[in-house]
């Protein structure tokens, strides 16, 4: 398996960020559709918590990918400077 390019990693980061936005959008729509009852409030609160947990995990992975991409770019710069 070959190492992904920085463009590959950038694409993965963009996909993850859009997925996080999708989760937030869907959660907002679910909450809007819930009835204003004690059960509806409970479900809305739980949906918010789950959404926050999922988006936080996505952001963590995206940050790790950004660091990996930066490390790869730095290694490539060093490799090029050693060859010149």
Buried (B, 14 or more C-beta within 10 A) or exposed (E): EEEBEEEEBBEBBEEBBEBBEEBBEEBEEBBEEBEEEEEEEEBBEEBBEEBEEBBEEBEEBBEEBBEBBEEBEEEEEEEEEEEE
